[in-house]
Amino acid sequence: MATIHCFEGKPRFSCSQCSTTVALADELISKAFSGREGRGRLLHSACNIKLGAHEQRQLLTGVHTVADIFCVGCSTRLGWTYLRAFEVSQRYKEGKYLFERERIFKDNAWELDDQPSID
Ligand SMILES: [Zn+2]
């Protein structure tokens, strides 16, 4: 797949295993999504990832065609991308990326994004 250039010096999300940049923090849509292993973050775009096989998966919000995404640096599974949603109300997720919260970290020191939340 095409690699999107990630600019150095911008807040970004990185692989928690090998620190490869996998997305720009600006691309964050929501951090309250459900991943397979807990919370997930939905992003508009990603970089430095490999796609797994397409598969249909029953998610909380219905059937979706998804492909797992893997870090190019260490091949850790980071989450998945939504290729197709069958429910019209879920179509906004098509082409977006869901990262498992524990698999990535936000790579800047000044925004304390990961403090315990109050929700
Ligand atoms: Zn990695």
Residues whose N, C-alpha, C, O or C-beta is under 5 A from the ligand:
A	BS01	ZN	C15 Q17 C18 S19 T20 C71 G73 C74 S75 T76
